[in-house]
Amino acid sequence: MIPSRTIQRGVIWAALAASLAGVCFGQTVQIVSGTVVDPSNAILYGASVTLTSGKQDVLRTTTDAKGEFRFDFVVPGRYEVRAEYPGFKAGMVRITVRAAAPSPLRLELAIADVEETVRVDSDASQTNTNASENLDLIRLRSGDLENLPVLDGDVVGALARLLDPASVGSGGATVVIDGLPSSDHNLRASEIQEVRINNNPYSAEYARPGRGRIEIITKTGSPKYHGSVEYGLRDFRLDARNAFAIERPLQRRRQLEANISGPLLKDNNDTFSLTASRTRDGLEPIVYAFGLGGPIRENAAQTQSSTYLSAQFTRRIHEDALSFRYTHFDWSNAGAGAGGFVLPQAAYKSASRYHQLYSSYRAVFSPTLLNEFFVRVKAGDSATASELPGVSKIVVTDAFTSGGAQVDRRETERRLELNDTVSWSHSRHLVKAGLNVPAFGRIGSTDRSNFDGTFYFASLDDYARHKPFSFMRQAGDGHLVFWQKQAAGFVQDEVKLRQNLSLAGGVRYEWQNYGADYHNFAPRLSFAYGLGKALKTVVRGGAGFFYDAVPASEIAATLLLNGSRLHEVQLLNPVYPDTLPGAVSVQRLPPDLARFSPGLASPYTFQYSLGVDRALRKSLTLTATYTARRGVHLYRSRDVNAPLPPFYLSRPDPSVAMLRQFESSGASRDHALQAALRGNLSRFFSGMVMYELSHAMNDTDGFDSFPANNWDLRGEWSRASSDIRHYLYLYGTVSAGRFFKLGVIFSANSGKPYTMTTGVDTYHNGMTNARLPGVTRNSLQGAGAATFDLRWSREFPLHRSDKNGLRLNTAVDVFNVMNRVNYRGFIGNLSSPFFGYPSSAAPARRIQISAAVRF
């Protein structure tokens, strides 16, 4: 096996060789750039722009959120630049590219005589031999999002299913908003201009691979006044009953959202955008549990409400642009945590709010030199408390949870994030370099959770006999303040060796102040090679390293449970209910501790892929890609003070109870073959259909994952918990001209595996995740799922003389149209009355209605 450091050095040298080859190869290339606008000087976002030489299309791109386009590798010669946009006549300009870069172009498109009713996704109409322009990119613009069924306007949640679990880091999916990774997933759909998944998967600019992040570009102010007021609702009387509910939960949701944007001054250089939203959600989670008296079936009460405000100002200074955006979000949740095995009395209430200021500045120093600077400052606080305080919690594993929630925590966060990127084009090279600060924050918390204790029972029989296997309780000082710091730098070079061949190489360095080593160099390399004169087939591939960071929650755990702050104790086989009678002090009992392993290393994934892009016709492409990943130094938890084999009777250090050590001793392997069709699949249907065959193996599920036996990791290597062999996904729109539009999302997948456990504390360490001899992790198979969602929408002009003026848009979304029961949460605990059965089901058919007035 080749050592990982050797592979890293090999990728770095390959990237350097590619850059040197470009320097020594051939003639100079230039940049062709410009802006596409309508007759009122309003920018046209998403316009298709093609660079043509003779009868051959050389390059193709689309305008960005500022209406601008850019071709980076253009050899000297005569060209035509053609711009197209639905509802407008095509615009064309002839140019001659010489030794010096031409001035930025300006194409003004006239309004078409006949309105087009079917929009062609021009991104899928032409292959591209730039290494960064992969066609297996998933790109959804604002118009696409308006036509697709998206539950409650949660765009991030709807698209998260397209991410690859093996590419997602330990902190969850990476969401990049306007150039900065963000934990704010509360953007309104009306603010989103474009969403991308798998964009430039081997770019050194990002910490995660393309299938591990969602990139969002928000709308800027418009040179013309635009606005909308939208009201949406869901009501239980329109929904079907969930298979696990005795009666339909009385769920209601109401949302009111308003947005307005336009110019501040007559010259259109200063624009603004305002968005406000108010949501109230009446939920009733389904309790599906089992008590001493038999099955427990009821609907719990839960109420959520939120307020969202956003204000943005943008100023254009010639080619430069300066933008500020302020965001406020306030959220509350009463009755959280109930549902499933958790009874309503064990619910808790929570609230959070934050203020956020974002700014970006783009400076164009010359046609070949661009600098983009992004910064975000965020101040937030949250509080969580039990609905039933002062009452101990009772957990009967995989049967029911009652008593108080034993949650009492307050948190504050003051956070700075920034990104500065420089782009320089010279000869055949496009060089990018930048500095990222994903996190520079002060995190504070006061934790008084579990101060009344929690009893754990292995089975209903043990509960009936008052025989808990464990009791846990906390005391002491739960106040904590710490700084989380992360920084990264990158440099990459994309070089056009020939008209049909390009290479991109780069390296990224990452640093963090807690828990990891400092040798985190991540080289990346990719290529694209076009076949034939028409370049209708492009072979592309890449390889790269991607590092992971330590989440703030694990940092806080090691600081709180260090033996001097929060005192957590665990008693095995305690007396119930008087575990600590009289004056027995928690502080005198052996504490639980948490620490990072002395040899903790940063986890990384080595990914490589090879694929083919094929243009089947002008507006339809086929992509097929094989991807393999190898995970090294993956995170897991292990009790390094667990009772020793072979009898597992006593802990090595009796002065300490559990010594939870966060380690980087895990590994993973996975392979995937993905094929997709994108574009106009028929005369009336435009969208994407994708199929993926995959296989994933690992021996850990992350920081929260303990092995069955802390002293023997054999049997941990198995199918990954996220392993889905077959996955089919389809989205798109069906247009019936001026009558209506149908948006469709269909997904189907085979089941995930789950683990058979004894449910008994076999190793006397306070855990019930032991397995029978010879049984590996994830040896059982869950059921597959299929969901078909549909959106019907139609727009009515309120003034016949002005189709682009005041108009009414109505829509009806139906989720899980076929009302299929998709089981989930299969129980592998042999001591549970639900062993081998699912504990819940995905929501039954739901209907969402919305109406919006727009201008």
N, C-alpha and C positions, 0 to 999 in steps of 0.2 A: 504494500500500500504506500502511495507517495505521501510524504508528510505535507500537512496543510501549508506550512511556511514555504516549502518548495513550490507548491502550486501558486501561492501568492507572488513569489518572486518571478515565476514564469509569466504570470499575467502582466505584471508591471513591465518586464522587459519586452513583452509582445506589444504593449501599448506604446512604449518608447520607440520601438522599431517602426510601428505604423506611422507615428508622427514624423520620424526622420525620413521615411520613404516619401511622405507627402512633400516635404521640403525640397527633396531632390528630384521631384517628378514634374515634368511638363510645365505648361504655361500658367500664367496668372489668371485667377478667377475673381469676379467682383460680386457685389451685392446689388440686387434690384429690389427696391421697396416702394411703398406708397400707401395711399388711403383711398377707400371706396366710400362715396357719399351719395345721398339722394338729392333731388333738385332743391330741397330746403336746407342743404348742407348738413343734414343729420347723418351720422355714421351708419353704415350698414354692416352689422356684425354677422359673420357666418357666410359672407358672399364667397362664391367660388372664383378663384383667380388662377388663370392658366398662363404659363409662359410657353409660347409656341415658336418653333423655328421651321419655316417652310410649312409642310403639312403634318409635322410631328409635334406632339405635346412633349415638351422637355421636362417641365416641373409643374406641379399643381399644389395649391394650398388654399386656405380659407382665411378670411379676415378675422382678427381677434376682437376682443370686447371694445377696443378703441377704433375699430374699423380699419385696422392696418394689416398689411401683409408684407412678407419678406422672403426673397429667394437668396440663399446664401452662397451657392456655388454656380455662378454663371460665367461661362467662358466668353471672351470677346466675340462679337458677331451681331447680326441683325435679328430682331425678335419682334413678336407681337405679344402684348399683355392684354388678356381678355378677362373681363369681370362679369359674372352672372349672379342674379339674385331673383328669387320668385317674385312676380308682380312688377318687375322692371325689365326694360329692354337691356340687352347686353351692351357693355361698353368696351371699347378697344382703343389701344394706343400703340404706335410703332416706335421702337427705340433701337438705338445702336449702342452696344456696350464696347467701350474701348479700354485703354489702360487704366483710366480713372473711373471710379464708381459714378454712375449717373445720379442726378438729383432725384429725391423722392417724387414719385408720380402721384397724380390726383385724378381719379376716375369718377365722373359724375354720371350716374345711371338715370335715364328718363323712365317715367312710369309707363308700363306696358299698356297696350290698347285693350287686351283681354286678360283678365285676372286668371292666374294659374291656380288650379285647385289641388294639384298633387305636387308635393315638394320632393325633389330628388336629393338624396343624401350624397352630395358630390364628393365627400371624403372617400367614399367607397368606389369611385369610378375610375381611379387610376392608381397603379402601383407607383412606388417611389423608391429610389435607390439610395436615399439618405439613411444612414444607420439608425438615426433617431426617429424615423417616420414609419414605425411598424403599423401594419394594417390591422393587427389583432387588438388594436386600441378600441375601447368602448367609449364613445363620445355622445353625450346627450346635451342638446341645447335647450334653451328655455322653452322654445316651441314644442320640442319633443316631450319635455316634462309636463307641459300643459295638456298634452294629448294622452298621456299614459296614466293608468290607475295607480295612484300613490296614496296609501292610507295615511290620513291625517296630515298630509303634506310633508311627511317625514322622508325626504329624499335620501338622506344618508342611510337610514334604516332599510329602505326599499332596495338600495343598490349594494348593501353590505353582503348580500348572498352571492354576489359575483366575485367577491374576494377569495383568495386561496388561503385557507387556514395555515398552511405551511409557510406562507409569506408574511403573515401578520405577526407582529412582535408581541412580547409579553404584556405590553401595555394596551393591547387591543389594536383595532384598525387605525392606521394613520390617516387623518383627514387634513389635507393641505388646503387652506383657504387663502386665496390671493397671495400665494407664494410662501406662506408660513404654516407649519404644522400647528394645529389648533385642537384644543379639547372642547371648543364651543361647537356643538352640533345642532344649535337651535336656529340656524338661518331659516328664514321663511322662503318658501319655494318661489315667491314673486321676486326675491332678491337675486336669485341664481341665474347667471347667464349661460354657464356651461359646466358640465361634470365630466371628468375623465377618469377612466380606470385602465391600468396597464399602459400608461403613457411613457414611452422611452424607458423600458424596464431596466436597462443597465446604466442609467444616468448616474454619474457620481454626485449629482446635485442633491439627491435624496437618500435618506437613510435606509428605506425599505425598497424591495423590488416593486415592479409595476403592479402586480396583482396583490400587493399588500397595502396599497394606499388609494385613497379617493381624493382627487384634485378638484377643487371647486373654484370657479371664477365668478365673482359677483358682478352685478350690473353697476355701471357708473351712471351719472346723470346724463340726460338726453338733451340735445340742442332744441328739441321740441317738447312741449308739455305733454306728459303721459300720466295716467293715474288709473287706479282701480279701487273698488270697494267690493269685498267678497264675503259672503256668509256661507258657512258650511255646517252640516249637521249629520249626526248618526243617531238612530233611535232603536231601542230593542224591539219595538213593534215591527220593524222592517227586517229583523234578523232571524236566522234560524237558531234552534236550540243546540248548544254544545252537547256532544255525546256524553259528557261527564256531569252534566247539570240535570237536576230533577226538573227544574223549570227555567225558562229563559232569564238570564240575569238582567236586571233593570238598568241597562247601560244606556247612557245618553252623553252625547258630546255636542258642544256648540262652540263655534269659532268665528270670530269677526276679525277681518284683516283689511287694512287700507294702505295704499301706497301711492305716492305722487313724486314725480321727478320732472326736471326741466331746467331751463337756463335761469341764472340770476341776473344777468345783464344781457343787453341786446347783441353783443358781439359773440355770444355763445362760448366764450372761453371759460366762463365760470358756470358750473352746473351743480345741482343738488339732487338729493333723493331722500325721502322720508318714508319710513315704514313703521306701522304700529299694528299689534295683534293682541287679542285677548281670547283666551281659551278656558273653557270649563268642561271637565271630563268626569262624569259620574260612572264609576266602574263598579263591578261586582265580581271579584275573583271567585272562582269555583273551588270550594273546599272538598277534597276527595281524600278522606282519611279513614282510619279504622281504630276504634277504641274498644274498651272492655265490653261495651254493650253492643258492639257490632259496627257496621259501616256508618260513617258520618258524612252526610251529604248536605251541603248548604251553600248559599251564596253570601259572601262577606261584603261589607260596605267599604267603598274606597272613593275618595274624592280628590281630584287633582285640578289645580288652576294655575295659570301662568299669564304673565304680561311681558310683552316683548316690544322694545322701542329701538329704532335705529335711525341715525341721521348721518348723511354723507355729503361731503363737499369736495368737488374736484375742480382744479384750475389747470388749464392748458397754457403753457408759456412757450409759444412757437412749437418745437418738436418735443418739449419736455412736458411732464404732467405731475402735478402734486395733488394728493388726495388725503382726506381725513375722514374717519368714520367712528362715531360714538355708538356704543350698544349698551343697553340695559336689559337685564333679564331677571324676572322674579318668579319663583316657582314654589308651590306648596303641595304637600301630599299627605292626606289623612287616611289612615287605615292601610298603610303600606305593609308589605311583607306577608299578609294573609293570603291563603289560597294553597291548593295542593294539600300537603300534610299539615300545614300551619293553620291552626284554628283562629277565628277572629280575635279572641282575647290576647293572642300573642302578636298582634300587629303593632306598628309604631307609626309615628308622625314625623315628617321631615319638612324642612324648608331651606331654600337656598336662593341667593341672589348674587349678581355680579355687575360691575361696571367695567367697560372695556373701551380703550381708545386705540385705534389702528391708524397708521399713516404709511403712505408709500410715496416714493419720489423716483421718477424715471428721467434720467438725464441722457440726452443724445449729444455726445461731444463731437461726433463726426459720423459720416455714413458708415464707418467701420467700427466705431467704438460706442458702446452703450453701457450704462450703469443703472441697476435697479436696486433700490433700498427699501426694505420693509421693516416696520417695527410695530410691536403690539404691547400695550401695558394693560394688565388686568388686575382688578381687586375684587375678591369674592369672599363670601362667608356662608356657612351652612350650619344647621343644627338638626339633630336627630334625637328623639326621645320615645320611650315606650308609652303605649296607650294605657298600660296597666303597670305603673311604677310600684316598686317595693314588694313585688311578688316574684319568687323564684321561677325560673323557666324549667319546663319538663320536656325532654326530648326522648320519645320512644322511636328508635331508628327505623325509618321507612314505614311508620305507622301513623303517628300524630305528634304534634308539638303544641303544648298548651302553656298556661301561666303567662308571666310578663315576657316581653320581648328582650329584656335586659340590654337595652341600647340607650346610651346617654352620652352623646358626643357632640362637641362643637369644634368647627374648623374654620381657619382663615387662610387666605392665600394672597400674596402679593407677587406678581409674576411679570417678568420682562422677557420678550422673545424678539429676535431680530434676524434679518438675513440681508446680506449685501452681495450682489452678483455683478461681475463685470464680463461683458461679451465683446470679443474682438475678432474681426474677420480680416484675414490677410492671405493673399494668394489663394491657395486651395484649402485653407484652414479656417475653422470656426472654433476659437478658443474661449472657454468659459472658466472662470475661477471665482471663488466666493468664500465667505465666512458665514456660518450658521451658529446661532445661539438658540437651540430649541427650548432651553429652560434656564432661567436665572431667577430663582424665586425664594421667597421666605414663606415657609409653611408652618402654621401654628395649630395646635389642637389641645383640647381638654377632654380627656376620655375617662368617664366614670361608668363605662359599660360593665355589665355582669357583676356589679357590686353586691347583688343579692344572691348570686350563684345560679348554676344550671346543673340539673341532674340528668344523667344519660342512662337509658335503659336499652339493653340489647334486644328485647322482645316484649310482647304483651304479657307473656307469662311472668317474666321478671318484674314487670310493672305491677302485676296483680299481687306478687309476693313481696313487694317493696324491696327489691334487690337491684339497685342501680349498679352499673359497673364502674361509673366515674362521676365525680362531682368537681366542677371547676368554678373558681371564684376569683375576683380581682379586688385589690385594695391598694391604697397608697396614692402617690402623686401621679396623676395622669396628664399633667401639663407638659407640653413639649413644643419647642421652637427649633427649626433647623433650616438650613439653606440647601436647596437642590440646584446644582450647576451642571450644565451640559454645554459642550461647544464642539464644533466640527469645522473643518475646512476642506475644500475640494479644488481640483483642477482637472479639466478634461479638454480633449482636442478631437474634433471631428474633421477628417480630411477626405477630400474627394480625389482619389487616386486616378480614376477615369470617369467618364460619363456614366458608366454602369457599375462602378465599384466605389464604395466608401467604407472607411474604418473610423471607429470612435474608441478612444482609450482615455481612461482617467483613473484617478485615485482619490479616495476620501479618507480623512483621518478624523476619529471621534474620541472624545474625552468626557469623563464624568467624575464627579468628586466622591462618589460612594461606591464601594464594593467591587471594583473591577481593575484590571491591569491597564496600562497606558500604551500598549503596542497595537492599537486598533487601526491598522492601515487596511483599507478595503479597495484593492484594485478592481477595475471593471474594463471589459473589452467587448465590442460588438462590431458587426460588419453587415453589409448588404451588397448583394451582387445580382445584377440584372442579366437575364438571359435573352438573347436575340436582339434584333434591331428595334423592335417595337417595345421592348422592356415590359411585356405583359406578365412576365414571370420573374419574381425576385426571390432569391434564396437569402435568408438572413439568420444570423445566429449571434450568440453572445455568451459570456461567462463573467461571473463576478462574486465578490464577497460582500455580505451584508451583516452588520453587527447589531446587537440588541442592547438596550439600556435597562438599568434597574428601576422599576417603578417606585414612585414615592411611598406607596403603602408599605412596601417591604423595608424601605429605609426607616420609616417611622416605627415599624415593629421591632427592629434591632435596637433602636434608641430607647423605646419605652420599656421593653423587656430585657434590660441590661443588668438587672439585679439591684438597682438603686432608685428607680423611679416607680413604675407600676409593678405591684407584686401580684403575680398570678400563680395560683396554686391548683394542683390537681390531686385529688384523693381517689384511690382505687378501692372499689367495693365498700363504699361508705355506708354509714347508718342513715336511713331515710325515715322521716324528713329532718331530724336533728343532727346534722353532720358535724356542726361546730357548737356543741352545747357550752353553756356557762361562759367563762372568760377566755376560752381558747382563742388566741389571736392568729389571724391569717398571716401576719408578719413573721410569726415564729416557725411557719411550715416551710419545707423546701420549695423554692419558687421554680416556675417555668422560665426559661431564658431563650432568647433568640439572638442569633449572630450570623454574620457572613462567614463562610468557610475561609480559612487563612489563604488558601490557594485559589480563591474565586477568580474566574476568568470571564471575559465578556463573551456571551454566546454569539456564534456567527453561523450563517448559512452560506454554503457555496452552491451557487445555482448556475446551470448552463442549459442552453436550449438551441434548437435548430428547427427552422420552419421554412415554409414556402408561402408566398403571396401570389395569387393568380387573378388577373383581371379577366373575368368571363365575358363581360360586355361593358359598355360605358358606365353603367351604374350598378354593377354587381361584381363582387369580389369573393374569392374563396381563400381562406387561410387554413393552414394546418401546421401545428407546432408541437414538437416534443420537448418537454421540460423535465429536468431532473434536479433534485436538491439533496444536499447532505447537510444535516444540522450537527454542529459540534459544540461541546461545552454548554448544553442546554440546561436551564434552571430546573431544580427540584428541591424539595425539603426532605430532611432526614433527621430523625431523633438519634443523635450520637451519644445519648445517655440512656438508651433503651436497655431493658434487661438483657443480659448476655445469654447466648446459647450455651449449652443445648437445652437448659430447663427454663430459661427466661423468667427467673424468679425475683431477681433483685437488680437494681440499677448500679452501674459501676461507681458513680459518685452519689452517695446517699444524701448529700447536702443540697442536691439539685434534683428537681423532678424532670420534666422534659427539657432537653437542650436541643431546640430546633435550630438546625444549621441549614442555611441557604447555600446550596452547592451548585456547581456548574459541571455535573458529571453525567448529564443526559446526552442522548444522541437520537438522530432521526434519519430516515431515508424515504424518499418518495419519488414517484415517476408519474407523469401525466401526458396524455396525448389529447390534444384539443383540435377540433375542426369547426369552422364557422363560415356561414354565408352572411354577407352584409350588403345592404343596398336595396334596390328595388327587386324584391323576389318575384313580383308579378306586376301586372298593370295597376292594381289597386292597393297592393300591400308593400310597404317599405319598412325595413327594420333589420333584425338580426336573429339568426337561429344558430345555437352553439351546442355541441355535444362534447363531453369530456369523459375519457376513461382514465382512471387514476388508481394508484395503490400507494398507501402511506404506512410506514412502520416507525415506531419510536418506543422509548422506554420511560417517558415522563409526560405529564400534562401541564408542566409549568411549576411556578412557585408554590401553588397550593397543593401540589401532588406529593403524597408520601408513598414510599414503597410498602407492599404488604408486610415484608419483613425487613426492618431497618438494617439488619446485618447480612442479608442475602438478597441481592438484586436479580438473581436468576428468576426468570418468569416475568420480569417487567417488560422485556422486549417482545412486542406484539404489534398487532394492527393499532394504528393511532386512533384515539377516540373520535377524531374528525374524519376518519377514512370513509369516503363515499366513492364506491367503485364507478357508478354510472351517474351522470348528471346531464340533464337536458334543459336548456333555457331558451326561451323565445320572447322577443318583444318587438313591437312595431305598431303601425297605424294603418287602418283601412279607411280610405277616403271615398265617400260617395258624393263628391262634388259639393254643391252648396246645400245638400240636404243634411248631412251629419258626418261625423268622424267617429270611428271606433278605435280605441287604444287597447292593446292586448298585451298581457304578460302571462306566460305559461312556464312553469318549472316542474320538473319531476326528477326524483333522485332515488337511488337505492338506499337502504337503511345503514345507520351507523352501528358499530359494535358497542357492547357494554360488558361490564365485568361481573363475574359471579364471585360473591364473597360469602363468608360464613356468617357475618353479622355478629361474631363473638370476639371478645378481647383475648385472642389466643396467646398473644405474646406479652400480655400484662403491661401494655404501654398506654392504655387509655384509648385505643383505636379498635374499630371493628371492621377494618378493611382486609383482614386475613383471608387467604384463599385455601381451598382444599389442596392437598399434595398433588403435584403434577398439573394443576390448572393454571394457565397463564392469564395474564391481564387481557381484557377485552376479548374473551373467548365466545361470547354470546352475540347473537345478531338481532338488531332491532328491525322495525318495519320501515319500508320506504314511504315516500310522500309525493303528492302531486297537487298542484294548485293552479287554477285558471282564474285570472282576474280580468275584468273588462271595464272599459270606460266609454260611455256614450256622451258626446258633447256636440253642441250646436251654438252658433253665434247668430244673433239677430241684430241688424242695424236699427237703432232707434230713430234715425233720420234717414229716409230713403235717398236723399240727395247727397249724403256724405257717408260712404261705406267705411271710411277710416275715422269717423267721428265717434259720437257716443253710441255704444253698443252693449247688448246684453248677452252674456255667455252663460249657458246652463249646462250642467253636467251631472251624470249619475254614474257612480262607480259601484261595481259589484265585485266583492272579493270572495274567492272560493265559490265561483258560480255554481259548480256541480255539487256543492255542499258535501264534499268528500271528507271522511273522518281520517285525519292524519295523526296517528298515534305518536306519542313522544314520552320521554322520561321512563324508559323501561327499567324495572327494578331487578337487580341481580343479587339482592340480599336474601340468602336462604332462610333467614330468621324472620323475614317480613311476610305478612299475609298477602302481599302483592307480588311475591316472587314470580318473575317471568311475565308479568303483565305491565302494560303502560300505566303511568300515574296521571297522565293528562292527555289532552288532544289539542292540536292547533285550533284557532277559532273557526266556528262554523261560518256559513255564508253571512256576510255583512254587507249592508248597503249604505253608501255615503252620497249625500245630495249637496250640491253647491250651486250658487248663483253669483255672478259677478257683473258689475257695471264697470265698463272700461271706456277710456277715451285716449 
